[in-house]
Amino acid sequence: MEIIDLPRIRRALAKLDQIAAENPERLNQGEPWSEHLEELETIVMSTPGRERTAAYRARLKEQGLRALHVSVPADVVELVQSIADQTGQSRSDVVAGAIRRVYGGGHEN
């Protein structure tokens, strides 16, 4: 569990308020982003989802990775996520590392 440093957050927000007051020209004074969803969709997501997914899978394949989908109890998912949060690893790396440590073999990613 992470500790939230409220005084630090308050100081940071106060500094942001100060910067905003000193630089009003940098504030977004125009229309909200939600008024431009079609334009944003074109700019940000100009590649269709199917193509993005295919490119992602191709990158994984180039790295020698393959998908393995398993169903596990909720407590295992929570444990894997907790370890991933603590170590900064992906959930895939946590699971692969645990299997290698228990059963051996393979190479480290």
N, C-alpha and C positions, 0 to 999 in steps of 0.2 A: 504494500500500500504506500503510495507516494504522499508526502506531506505537502500541503499547499501553503505557500508563504504569502499570506494576504498582505502584509506590509510591503513586500517587494512588488506584488501585483499593483497595489495602490500607487506606489512610486512610479512604476512604469506607465500606468494610465495617466497619472498627472503629467509626466514628461510628454506623452503623446498629445495630451490636451494643450500643453505649452507649445509644442511644435506646430500643431494645427492653428493655434492663435497667431503664431508668428508667421505662418505661411498659408494664409487663407486661399491663395491662388492654387494651391495643391489639392484642396478639398474638392470632391466631386460635387459640383453644384448643378449638374445637368439632370437629365432624367434617370430614374433608377434602372439598373441593369435589366430588371425584369420586363422593361418595356421593349427590349431588343432581343427577345429570345430567339426569334428566327435567324437574325444576323449572327448571334452568338453560336447557334447550332451549326451554321455554315462555316464559321471561322474555327471554332474549337473542335467540332466533330465533323470535319470535312471528309474524313475517311469513314465509310460505312462500318458498322459494328462487326459484320461478318469478316471484312478485310482486316480489321484490327485484331480480331481473335485469331485469324489464320497467321498473321505476322507474329503474334505473341507465341503461338504454338511452334512456329518455325524457329524462333529464337531459342525456345526451350530445347527443341530437338537438336539444334546446333551445339548446345551445351551438354548434350548427352542425357538429358532428363526426359523421363516418361511419366505420364500421369498414372496415378494409382488411387482409385476412389474406394474408401472403406467406410463402413458404418461402425461407430464406436459409441459407448455410453457417454452421456453428457458429462460425467465427472472426468472422463479421460480428455475430452475436448477442453474442459476448463483447465486441467492440469497442463496440457500441451500449451495452451495459450499463456498460462502463468509463466511457464518456463521460457517461452518465446519473449514475453515482456521483460523478464528478468535478464535474459542473456542478449537480447537484441537480435536473435536469430529469427528466421522465418519458421512457421510451424512445420513446414516440410523438412527443414534442416534439423529441427528438434527430433522429429519422428525418425528420420534417416539415421541420425547420430545414435539414438537410443537402440535402434535395431542393430546397428553395427557393433555397439558396445556389448549387447547381450549375445548376439549370434555370430559376430565377427565377420570377416570378409569384406570385400568391396574396398572402395577408395573414398577418401574424405572429399567433400565438395569444397 
